[in-house]
Amino acid sequence: MSTPVSDPQPAPARPEDGRGRGLLRLRLTRSTLLGGALTAALGLALSTQIHQTQQQGLESLREPELIGILDNITERRERLDRELRELELERAELARDSGGTEALRRADARVDALAVLAGTAPAEGPGIVAEIKASPGAVGSETLLDGVQELRDAGAEAIQIGDVRVVASTAFTQDDAGRILVAGKALNPPYRLLAVGEAQTLASALDIPGGVNESLRQAGAKVEVKIEDSVLVNALHAPSPARYAHPVPAAGGDSAS
């Protein structure tokens, strides 16, 4: 903290806890950035949807497909609006928190949320359980990946397929026998997919006209999606070890050549 310049008038009292003030400034900056990111994400989602619709041509789409596209955009916009309002409320509460206690509490909560997103912690809450019954090789890895992406777009907080936790880096491939590999692990039908989030929104995301469920049924698969009050996603993703661009020098000397 810089030393105040002497002034004939008495300077107003300032909090002595510089640590709390630093945390407050950091959280306020992150909240502002997150608010801007949500606004940008909404614009990106709308522009992407419009671009895809223009490529397909509105005149070639059926009425249920047009309604599905509109509902999907509306749900995303409402979700992003809610998140933006929550961030604005959080920013206002942090601005009133002179001691930094609330900032620390929210930082801890953010760490817990990031652990769920990273797949290193279990998650439990409302969500869906989807069971996909199909003959071996009938469903491709791309279709399952499409389903995961739809759930992410719909706000899924945690996703699990079989006993594999799905995170941003999870790869979906197929082996020579046509089996689906998720994070390198072979899965056999029936495929069981768990997702925690707003249950009705998640279920609707899979069932939009021309979406994942329709693709699965066209491939001969039977899809059953259940909305549950409590879904437990307990498969964990092992974090990758830290990597260093340069060797860490030994204490008290240079690193070995």
RABELGI-V521876 format. One record per run of one state. SS is the DSSP state (H for helix, E for strand, C for the rest). FROM is the first residue (numbers start at 0). TO is the last residue. If there is no record, write none. Layout:
BEGIN
((SS & FROM & TO) (SS & FROM & TO))
END
This chain:
BEGIN
((C & 0 & 16) (H & 17 & 55) (C & 56 & 56) (H & 57 & 59) (C & 60 & 61) (H & 62 & 94) (C & 95 & 99) (H & 100 & 117) (C & 118 & 121) (E & 122 & 132) (C & 133 & 139) (H & 140 & 152) (C & 153 & 156) (E & 157 & 160) (C & 161 & 162) (E & 163 & 165) (C & 166 & 170) (E & 171 & 173) (C & 174 & 178) (E & 179 & 181) (C & 182 & 183) (E & 184 & 186) (C & 187 & 189) (E & 190 & 195) (C & 196 & 197) (H & 198 & 205) (C & 206 & 210) (H & 211 & 217) (C & 218 & 220) (E & 221 & 232) (C & 233 & 256))
END
